[in-house]
Amino acid sequence: MKLGQTEHMLTLELRDQSLVPGGRTEMRVRLFSQREADIPAVSSCGDILVLHNMRITIFRSAVMLTNDKALTMWSLWPRPTSEDALPPPITHPTKLNVPPSVHAQMMKVRLWCMDKYPPEPKYMPPWEIMKSKTATTASTAAVVPARDRFSLVKDMVAPMAEHHQKPRGNYFDMVGKVVKTFNDRHAYELYITDYTENKHLYDYQRDPNDPKHLAKWRGPWGKYTLQITLWDINQQMALGKIMEGGYLYVRNMCLRFDTTKKSIEGSLHKDQQHPMRPDFTVILNKHDPRVRAIEQREDDYWRRYEKEELRKIKQAEREAAAKLKAEEEAKQKQLEAMKELQRARGDNKKIWVEKPDWPVTLIGDILDLDLDGGYFVNRKYHIVCKVLQHRPCQLEKFSTFGIPPGHTTERWRWRFALLVEGRDGGIFRVIVMDDDADALLGFPATEYNLLFPPFLRPVANENKSRQPSRRSGPPPQ
């Protein structure tokens, strides 16, 4: 910081973290005031000055910041004389006696902690510069500014190789939102996210069947959350300061790849140069642009997540409906097959047919058959019916003694007619004879069986005992 002062005017040059060596390294500022007491009393290089209500002015083709006398507001933090000394009190304009804002205090802490503002180097004669060029590399190398390690989670990369049987690490700075914390006797575990995805992070998946799962992890789901383990002074300072849902600035974090978990994890150990200084800062300013960016990404993430969850729910409903429909169709087909089998068997397990796989034909469809002008059509049908009447009326006349078709000798044969009714209410006559009657009645036609078969006996005669006849000839005429 260069310093020059005149009466009621102060000209100085300021730097902040946006001005790096190699380009423009300072910004000239000129303050005016009608009273000398309203000018900040900058005493040395390294003092921190916060200015408000400044305006840009072009002076001799150079950009300069100037103030408005009526609106001048500033806060000055003088640099401590040593590291162990207490910081001097904060000064303000005489007309302003209010404490500095939280944002101004955080800016002061950031400028002091980052150690990016060393005192201005002393003047060196040209011959000393030439002599220094022949010195060792360590003594002559120019001071290289600290590398900007700030990174989003999605851009972080950790080497998978090992060094002395320990995983190598890369160092990053980040700003994120605290998702969950866990503290034990040895370390403090911090789960943080900036809502950018990294394929090397642990994949958190939600279990919709476990209602207790949400109590353990409330999101974000997927590969968005980085686990950081805090040690030493960082663990001690984290207790009571880091809260779930808050925002943190994490500095000098070592990122390594865990070959066991197949994911990357971070760790914060104590700074060897500043062992009593923690490597994190709680961000209280909700208007911080990095916080605003995280909030925007968070809103976008949950909007996508809800949309994806709604899509999954609808997909699950469609799959469940399709499965239910398939089960109902399969059950209906099975029921129809059982009905067909029952119809083929006449709904009576004691009755069987030669070809049960034939379809059942309704009697009404048979009666509506077009004979094409003929008297009969030789076709076979499978029907299910109920017997209404039988002919002849006398059961003993169901069988006759004669030569059946296809035979050469006389024997007892069945021949009778049944008046049947189908399921559709259609009624017609069916003539049953010979082998078909044997299959229907369950026994061949003989004189012994002629006398009232068990299923054809009249109710009134069920309890009467009858002695069967032993005749072997034809029935009497």
VENJO-V573482 format. One record per residue. RES is the residue in one letter. PHI is phi in radians with two decimals (NA if undefined). PSI is psi in whole degrees, 0 to 359 (999 if undefined). Layout:
res=RES phi=PHI psi=PSI
res=RES phi=PHI psi=PSI
//
This chain:
res=M phi=NA psi=125
res=K phi=-1.66 psi=146
res=L phi=-2.32 psi=132
res=G phi=-2.61 psi=137
res=Q phi=-2.37 psi=137
res=T phi=-2.22 psi=181
res=E phi=-1.18 psi=124
res=H phi=1.01 psi=24
res=M phi=-2.60 psi=140
res=L phi=-2.27 psi=126
res=T phi=-2.01 psi=127
res=L phi=-2.62 psi=167
res=E phi=-2.09 psi=132
res=L phi=-2.07 psi=153
res=R phi=-2.34 psi=150
res=D phi=-2.39 psi=189
res=Q phi=-1.21 psi=349
res=S phi=-1.45 psi=347
res=L phi=-1.85 psi=115
res=V phi=-2.00 psi=153
res=P phi=-1.08 psi=152
res=G phi=1.80 psi=335
res=G phi=-2.17 psi=219
res=R phi=-1.32 psi=131
res=T phi=-1.92 psi=357
res=E phi=-2.76 psi=165
res=M phi=-2.22 psi=125
res=R phi=-1.37 psi=133
res=V phi=-2.24 psi=137
res=R phi=-2.27 psi=123
res=L phi=-1.92 psi=136
res=F phi=-2.07 psi=147
res=S phi=-2.77 psi=147
res=Q phi=-1.33 psi=341
res=R phi=-2.15 psi=139
res=E phi=-1.17 psi=334
res=A phi=-1.18 psi=340
res=D phi=-1.57 psi=6
res=I phi=-1.73 psi=131
res=P phi=-1.07 psi=136
res=A phi=-1.54 psi=74
res=V phi=-1.23 psi=125
res=S phi=-1.87 psi=334
res=S phi=-2.76 psi=163
res=C phi=-1.18 psi=138
res=G phi=1.86 psi=349
res=D phi=-1.14 psi=149
res=I phi=-1.87 psi=126
res=L phi=-2.19 psi=127
res=V phi=-1.90 psi=123
res=L phi=-1.99 psi=147
res=H phi=-2.23 psi=156
res=N phi=1.02 psi=44
res=M phi=-1.62 psi=158
res=R phi=-2.37 psi=153
res=I phi=-1.51 psi=133
res=T phi=-2.31 psi=141
res=I phi=-1.73 psi=119
res=F phi=-2.28 psi=117
res=R phi=0.94 psi=49
res=S phi=1.10 psi=20
res=A phi=-2.17 psi=146
res=V phi=-1.42 psi=134
res=M phi=-2.46 psi=150
res=L phi=-1.76 psi=131
res=T phi=-2.25 psi=164
res=N phi=-1.94 psi=165
res=D phi=-1.71 psi=124
res=K phi=-1.01 psi=324
res=A phi=-1.35 psi=338
res=L phi=-2.04 psi=19
res=T phi=-1.16 psi=126
res=M phi=-2.46 psi=132
res=W phi=-2.71 psi=162
res=S phi=-2.40 psi=135
res=L phi=-2.13 psi=125
res=W phi=-1.88 psi=101
res=P phi=-1.12 psi=146
res=R phi=-1.28 psi=136
res=P phi=-1.10 psi=150
res=T phi=-1.23 psi=334
res=S phi=-2.66 psi=170
res=E phi=-1.18 psi=329
res=D phi=-1.50 psi=345
res=A phi=-1.37 psi=151
res=L phi=-1.26 psi=146
res=P phi=-1.18 psi=141
res=P phi=-1.10 psi=162
res=P phi=-1.18 psi=154
res=I phi=-1.36 psi=139
res=T phi=-2.00 psi=153
res=H phi=-2.42 psi=169
res=P phi=-1.05 psi=152
res=T phi=-1.07 psi=331
res=K phi=-1.47 psi=356
res=L phi=-2.15 psi=117
res=N phi=-2.27 psi=58
res=V phi=-2.19 psi=151
res=P phi=-1.18 psi=153
res=P phi=-1.18 psi=157
res=S phi=-1.23 psi=163
res=V phi=-1.08 psi=321
res=H phi=-1.07 psi=318
res=A phi=-1.14 psi=321
res=Q phi=-1.14 psi=319
res=M phi=-1.14 psi=322
res=M phi=-1.10 psi=320
res=K phi=-1.09 psi=314
res=V phi=-1.11 psi=320
res=R phi=-1.13 psi=319
res=L phi=-1.19 psi=323
res=W phi=-1.26 psi=319
res=C phi=-1.33 psi=331
res=M phi=-1.36 psi=347
res=D phi=0.92 psi=43
res=K phi=-1.83 psi=9
res=Y phi=-2.25 psi=72
res=P phi=-1.25 psi=161
res=P phi=-1.09 psi=156
res=E phi=-1.11 psi=133
res=P phi=-1.10 psi=151
res=K phi=-1.30 psi=162
res=Y phi=-1.25 psi=134
res=M phi=-2.14 psi=125
res=P phi=-1.09 psi=157
res=P phi=-1.02 psi=322
res=W phi=-1.18 psi=331
res=E phi=-1.24 psi=326
res=I phi=-1.15 psi=317
res=M phi=-1.12 psi=322
res=K phi=-1.18 psi=325
res=S phi=-1.22 psi=336
res=K phi=-1.19 psi=339
res=T phi=-1.63 psi=0
res=A phi=-1.37 psi=183
res=T phi=-1.18 psi=160
res=T phi=-1.10 psi=323
res=A phi=-1.15 psi=326
res=S phi=-1.55 psi=341
res=T phi=-1.85 psi=348
res=A phi=-1.13 psi=138
res=A phi=-1.18 psi=152
res=V phi=-1.22 psi=116
res=V phi=-1.54 psi=126
res=P phi=-1.14 psi=153
res=A phi=-1.06 psi=137
res=R phi=-1.22 psi=140
res=D phi=-1.28 psi=106
res=R phi=-1.66 psi=4
res=F phi=-1.12 psi=134
res=S phi=-2.67 psi=152
res=L phi=-1.43 psi=158
res=V phi=-1.07 psi=324
res=K phi=-1.16 psi=338
res=D phi=-1.72 psi=359
res=M phi=-1.37 psi=136
res=V phi=-2.34 psi=134
res=A phi=-2.08 psi=132
res=P phi=-1.15 psi=145
res=M phi=-1.59 psi=355
res=A phi=-1.36 psi=167
res=E phi=-2.08 psi=153
res=H phi=-2.32 psi=119
res=H phi=0.95 psi=46
res=Q phi=1.08 psi=22
res=K phi=-2.24 psi=143
res=P phi=-1.14 psi=137
res=R phi=-1.19 psi=160
res=G phi=-2.43 psi=155
res=N phi=-1.93 psi=154
res=Y phi=-1.95 psi=134
res=F phi=-2.44 psi=156
res=D phi=-1.95 psi=147
res=M phi=-2.70 psi=162
res=V phi=-2.17 psi=130
res=G phi=-2.68 psi=173
res=K phi=-1.77 psi=133
res=V phi=-1.32 psi=125
res=V phi=-1.66 psi=315
res=K phi=-2.74 psi=150
res=T phi=-2.27 psi=152
res=F phi=-2.63 psi=128
res=N phi=-2.14 psi=135
res=D phi=-2.26 psi=192
res=R phi=-1.23 psi=333
res=H phi=-1.73 psi=323
res=A phi=-2.66 psi=167
res=Y phi=-2.04 psi=119
res=E phi=-1.68 psi=129
res=L phi=-2.14 psi=129
res=Y phi=-1.94 psi=119
res=I phi=-2.34 psi=151
res=T phi=-2.55 psi=148
res=D phi=-2.02 psi=15
res=Y phi=1.06 psi=37
res=T phi=-2.10 psi=145
res=E phi=-1.66 psi=138
res=N phi=-2.26 psi=126
res=K phi=-1.17 psi=346
res=H phi=-1.67 psi=5
res=L phi=-1.48 psi=164
res=Y phi=-1.17 psi=139
res=D phi=-1.64 psi=105
res=Y phi=-1.49 psi=121
res=Q phi=-2.04 psi=141
res=R phi=-1.55 psi=137
res=D phi=-1.81 psi=102
res=P phi=-1.19 psi=342
res=N phi=-1.51 psi=353
res=D phi=-1.97 psi=102
res=P phi=-1.17 psi=339
res=K phi=-1.42 psi=352
res=H phi=-1.16 psi=325
res=L phi=-1.21 psi=335
res=A phi=-1.25 psi=335
res=K phi=-1.52 psi=325
res=W phi=-2.59 psi=122
res=R phi=-1.85 psi=10
res=G phi=1.84 psi=171
res=P phi=-1.33 psi=154
res=W phi=-1.59 psi=151
res=G phi=1.70 psi=201
res=K phi=-1.75 psi=69
res=Y phi=-2.16 psi=348
res=T phi=-1.95 psi=132
res=L phi=-1.86 psi=131
res=Q phi=-1.62 psi=128
res=I phi=-2.15 psi=129
res=T phi=-1.76 psi=125
res=L phi=-1.76 psi=133
res=W phi=-2.15 psi=166
res=D phi=0.95 psi=231
res=I phi=-1.13 psi=330
res=N phi=-1.14 psi=321
res=Q phi=-1.15 psi=317
res=Q phi=-1.14 psi=320
res=M phi=-1.36 psi=342
res=A phi=-1.29 psi=331
res=L phi=-1.12 psi=123
res=G phi=1.43 psi=352
res=K phi=-1.89 psi=318
res=I phi=-1.51 psi=122
res=M phi=-2.10 psi=145
res=E phi=-1.12 psi=134
res=G phi=1.64 psi=350
res=G phi=-1.54 psi=177
res=Y phi=-2.05 psi=142
res=L phi=-2.26 psi=146
res=Y phi=-1.83 psi=117
res=V phi=-1.86 psi=129
res=R phi=-2.05 psi=141
res=N phi=1.00 psi=46
res=M phi=-1.48 psi=132
res=C phi=-1.58 psi=122
res=L phi=-1.88 psi=126
res=R phi=-2.24 psi=160
res=F phi=-1.78 psi=119
res=D phi=-1.50 psi=111
res=T phi=-1.21 psi=337
res=T phi=-1.29 psi=312
res=K phi=-1.48 psi=349
res=K phi=1.03 psi=41
res=S phi=-2.65 psi=166
res=I phi=-1.66 psi=147
res=E phi=-2.47 psi=153
res=G phi=-1.94 psi=162
res=S phi=-2.60 psi=148
res=L phi=-2.18 psi=110
res=H phi=-1.78 psi=171
res=K phi=-1.21 psi=147
res=D phi=-1.33 psi=125
res=Q phi=-1.16 psi=329
res=Q phi=-1.41 psi=328
res=H phi=-2.27 psi=77
res=P phi=-1.16 psi=341
res=M phi=-1.76 psi=10
res=R phi=-1.87 psi=124
res=P phi=-1.25 psi=156
res=D phi=-1.75 psi=28
res=F phi=-2.50 psi=155
res=T phi=-2.38 psi=130
res=V phi=-1.35 psi=125
res=I phi=-1.61 psi=116
res=L phi=-1.72 psi=342
res=N phi=-1.43 psi=108
res=K phi=-1.24 psi=347
res=H phi=-1.62 psi=4
res=D phi=-1.03 psi=130
res=P phi=-1.03 psi=329
res=R phi=-1.23 psi=324
res=V phi=-1.19 psi=318
res=R phi=-1.06 psi=321
res=A phi=-1.15 psi=320
res=I phi=-1.14 psi=318
res=E phi=-1.09 psi=321
res=Q phi=-1.15 psi=316
res=R phi=-1.15 psi=326
res=E phi=-1.13 psi=315
res=D phi=-1.06 psi=317
res=D phi=-1.11 psi=320
res=Y phi=-1.10 psi=310
res=W phi=-1.19 psi=331
res=R phi=-1.15 psi=316
res=R phi=-1.16 psi=321
res=Y phi=-1.14 psi=315
res=E phi=-1.10 psi=321
res=K phi=-1.12 psi=318
res=E phi=-1.18 psi=320
res=E phi=-1.12 psi=320
res=L phi=-1.10 psi=321
res=R phi=-1.13 psi=319
res=K phi=-1.15 psi=320
res=I phi=-1.12 psi=315
res=K phi=-1.14 psi=321
res=Q phi=-1.12 psi=319
res=A phi=-1.14 psi=321
res=E phi=-1.13 psi=319
res=R phi=-1.13 psi=318
res=E phi=-1.14 psi=320
res=A phi=-1.13 psi=319
res=A phi=-1.13 psi=318
res=A phi=-1.14 psi=320
res=K phi=-1.13 psi=317
res=L phi=-1.10 psi=319
res=K phi=-1.12 psi=318
res=A phi=-1.12 psi=320
res=E phi=-1.14 psi=319
res=E phi=-1.14 psi=320
res=E phi=-1.14 psi=318
res=A phi=-1.13 psi=320
res=K phi=-1.17 psi=323
res=Q phi=-1.16 psi=319
res=K phi=-1.12 psi=320
res=Q phi=-1.13 psi=319
res=L phi=-1.13 psi=318
res=E phi=-1.11 psi=320
res=A phi=-1.11 psi=320
res=M phi=-1.16 psi=321
res=K phi=-1.13 psi=319
res=E phi=-1.08 psi=319
res=L phi=-1.16 psi=320
res=Q phi=-1.16 psi=320
res=R phi=-1.15 psi=323
res=A phi=-1.14 psi=326
res=R phi=-1.56 psi=3
res=G phi=1.26 psi=24
res=D phi=1.01 psi=24
res=N phi=-2.39 psi=117
res=K phi=-1.16 psi=343
res=K phi=-1.46 psi=351
res=I phi=-1.90 psi=133
res=W phi=-2.35 psi=157
res=V phi=-2.14 psi=164
res=E phi=-1.26 psi=323
res=K phi=-2.26 psi=83
res=P phi=-1.22 psi=345
res=D phi=-1.40 psi=354
res=W phi=-1.18 psi=143
res=P phi=-1.21 psi=151
res=V phi=-1.46 psi=130
res=T phi=-1.86 psi=135
res=L phi=-1.32 psi=149
res=I phi=-1.12 psi=324
res=G phi=-1.07 psi=324
res=D phi=-1.18 psi=326
res=I phi=-1.22 psi=319
res=L phi=-1.15 psi=332
res=D phi=-1.50 psi=8
res=L phi=-1.16 psi=133
res=D phi=-1.52 psi=118
res=L phi=-1.49 psi=0
res=D phi=0.98 psi=41
res=G phi=1.44 psi=357
res=G phi=-1.58 psi=177
res=Y phi=-1.63 psi=332
res=F phi=-2.69 psi=160
res=V phi=-2.27 psi=127
res=N phi=-1.47 psi=95
res=R phi=-2.39 psi=159
res=K phi=-2.03 psi=139
res=Y phi=-2.30 psi=157
res=H phi=-1.97 psi=115
res=I phi=-2.17 psi=156
res=V phi=-2.08 psi=124
res=C phi=-2.57 psi=172
res=K phi=-2.12 psi=134
res=V phi=-1.37 psi=125
res=L phi=-1.70 psi=314
res=Q phi=-2.52 psi=166
res=H phi=-2.39 psi=151
res=R phi=-2.31 psi=135
res=P phi=-1.23 psi=165
res=C phi=-1.22 psi=329
res=Q phi=-1.54 psi=125
res=L phi=-1.15 psi=329
res=E phi=-1.18 psi=347
res=K phi=-1.65 psi=9
res=F phi=-1.15 psi=332
res=S phi=-1.97 psi=149
res=T phi=-2.28 psi=165
res=F phi=-1.90 psi=115
res=G phi=-3.02 psi=189
res=I phi=-1.71 psi=114
res=P phi=-1.22 psi=159
res=P phi=-1.09 psi=134
res=G phi=1.55 psi=0
res=H phi=-2.08 psi=164
res=T phi=-1.99 psi=347
res=T phi=-2.06 psi=157
res=E phi=-1.37 psi=150
res=R phi=-2.88 psi=174
res=W phi=-1.32 psi=134
res=R phi=-2.42 psi=149
res=W phi=-1.46 psi=146
res=R phi=-2.87 psi=110
res=F phi=-2.70 psi=169
res=A phi=-2.15 psi=144
res=L phi=-2.15 psi=137
res=L phi=-1.69 psi=114
res=V phi=-2.06 psi=158
res=E phi=-2.19 psi=130
res=G phi=-1.51 psi=179
res=R phi=-1.15 psi=333
res=D phi=-1.54 psi=5
res=G phi=1.54 psi=357
res=G phi=-1.24 psi=142
res=I phi=-2.22 psi=133
res=F phi=-2.75 psi=176
res=R phi=-1.76 psi=140
res=V phi=-2.16 psi=127
res=I phi=-1.68 psi=126
res=V phi=-2.04 psi=134
res=M phi=-2.74 psi=157
res=D phi=0.93 psi=232
res=D phi=-1.10 psi=325
res=D phi=-1.09 psi=320
res=A phi=-1.20 psi=324
res=D phi=-1.04 psi=316
res=A phi=-1.19 psi=323
res=L phi=-1.24 psi=314
res=L phi=-1.48 psi=334
res=G phi=1.62 psi=5
res=F phi=-2.73 psi=156
res=P phi=-1.32 psi=164
res=A phi=-1.41 psi=115
res=T phi=-2.43 psi=166
res=E phi=-1.16 psi=327
res=Y phi=-1.13 psi=320
res=N phi=-1.46 psi=355
res=L phi=-1.20 psi=331
res=L phi=-1.45 psi=92
res=F phi=0.93 psi=83
res=P phi=-1.03 psi=156
res=P phi=-0.98 psi=318
res=F phi=-1.48 psi=354
res=L phi=-1.95 psi=5
res=R phi=-1.26 psi=138
res=P phi=-1.09 psi=149
res=V phi=-1.08 psi=321
res=A phi=-1.16 psi=336
res=N phi=-1.81 psi=9
res=E phi=-1.15 psi=324
res=N phi=-1.64 psi=2
res=K phi=-1.54 psi=134
res=S phi=-1.53 psi=133
res=R phi=-2.25 psi=141
res=Q phi=-1.66 psi=121
res=P phi=-1.18 psi=148
res=S phi=-1.40 psi=149
res=R phi=-1.82 psi=17
res=R phi=-1.13 psi=147
res=S phi=-2.06 psi=356
res=G phi=-1.71 psi=185
res=P phi=-1.17 psi=157
res=P phi=-1.15 psi=152
res=P phi=-1.06 psi=147
res=Q phi=-1.39 psi=999
//
